[in-house]
Amino acid sequence: MPLPRPGGRPRPPLRPHPRPRSRARLRLPVALATAGLLAAGCANPSVGSDRDDPTEPVTLTFWHGWSNAGEVKAIDDSIARFEKIHPNITVKAVGNVSDDTMNQALRAGGSDAPDVVSSFTTNNVGQYCSSGMWADLDPFMKKTGVVKEKVFPKTLLDYTRYRGRQCALPLLADAYGLYYNEDAFKKAGITRPPHTMSELKRDAAKLTRRTKDGDYQQVGFMPNFRFYQNSPDRLFAQWGPRYFDRNGKAQLAKDPSTREFFTTQRDLINAQGGYRATEKFRTTFGDEMSAQNAFLRQKVAMHMDGEWRGLMLKEAKAPFKWGVAPMPVPDDQADTYGRGYLTGTIAGIAHSSRHQNAAWELVKFLTVDTDQVVAFANAIHNVPSTNAALTSPKLDADPDFRTFLDIARNRHSTALPPSNNGDMYVLSLQDFAYAEEAGKVPDLDAGLRGLDAGIDADNLQSEN
């Protein structure tokens, strides 16, 4: 995407779209799951039939989080295309809206609340669906003949529904891969990007350079969890983890891949000088979205990032040759190479909207119409979110961008599972990971059991 937008993962330094929101710790108040909101949802059932006539003149309010000029233009262009097809529907777009602001308006309801809503984070889908704050879209799809299983990749469908309730649909996606400095590779005698974690460790050590005084000039791969997009849940995706069992109980301690993940990360750190030294070097890096970005400044030779980074590197005229590949996978899962972490923007209908049928026409256009999805993806350099759009000949032909399309299509790629308390389990994993990499978890197995217990306790509290 052109330039970062607000929100993200800190989805962390808020940036323009699903990107550095990486750890965006957006927590919806527990009140979302209270009886009061549920009652409000029941008072405004999402029937999608008797509420309004979508052929009558109507004005819809659409709230979104984009704020960058180029991205706002892409939204406005999308709306113009929609209004041309539906001349009776006028769309009033309101940008740069945070999840917190949107949630407050939806709880309050009334004429000032939006009709169509979107979010840069999938972490809150469980709350949106279970509380009824976002309308169930299945009745609308059934009524208009949209077969969601045929339209959307399974992984993207999974992160837009919760316990059978489809309260959102994918509105473009983000895929994560490995950016690498081809000039540094050539100098180190490395002929291709690493495919497995053991290769990543070997190459990272070869690419790490220090001065005679021992100061870092470059690390091969900065594995520390606080580095830019290195949120542990994204790196962990290469193992294809299952966070919960079928009863919704946390099972990180029971899954052997969890221990392997933390052990591998520790080995990567030690191969490049240890946690204290690499963490000290990390604090010298510039802001992720600035010209002082550590990869752009060649302080790191490889790093994990999303599809939008390629466009930013080109706009910054990176002074070295770079390439993109899937992130490496565990050695015992070499056949899954090509997978990656997926997330994205989502769209839905507000439970309080009095124009839900008209709102569905807009949501359907933005998320299902192939030409629209492709045009929007090309405009903001995001991964399209439908099967048809992913294979469209009209998509950006940039080979680096197409690497992320392959990651999005890979059947082994994974996304975070929705939870009824939003991203609290992700934040718990992050906090644990920060302590573990710093050597503050003396017994990993006991620590993981405690992590599971804490996640289960949080989930239980949210349900009560």
SULTANOR-V122033 format. One record per helix or strand of 3 or more residues. SS is the DSSP state (H for helix, E for strand). FROM is the first residue (numbers start at 0). TO is the last residue. If there is no record, write none. Layout:
ss->(SS:SS)
from->(FROM:FROM)
to->(TO:TO)
//
This chain:
ss->(H:H:E:H:E:H:E:H:H:H:H:E:H:H:E:H:H:H:E:H:E:H:E:H:H:H:H:H:H)
from->(29:34:57:68:88:98:115:124:137:147:153:168:181:196:215:231:255:274:299:307:321:330:340:355:369:386:398:423:443)
to->(32:42:62:84:93:107:118:130:143:150:157:180:187:206:220:238:269:281:305:314:324:335:349:367:379:389:408:436:462)
//
